[in-house]
């Protein structure tokens, strides 16, 4: 029993640590200048993005591409600038993290 609780606690530490790490990555890559978790700022909230793409099996790839290349038209006419300073791996990590906001 004690061992199971210890293993569960370690698992929660890794999950919450990953969530914090991805929030730190979003901050470091300046995502938070235009986006928040739960309300529209310049761009849509992460919660709205997650809801829009919840049933899209290609959501991670689409969002990672949008993060790096930018775009306009999906959420209105305010363009999302390209972010070439974000690597492909970082874009994938950020996209997966955004999709966890439900």
ABEGO torsion letter per residue (X at the ends): XAAAAAAAAAAAAAAAAAAAAAAAAAAAAGAAAABBAABBBABBBAAAAAAAAAABAAAAAAAAAAAAAEEBGAAEABBBBBBAABBAAAAAAAAAAAAABX
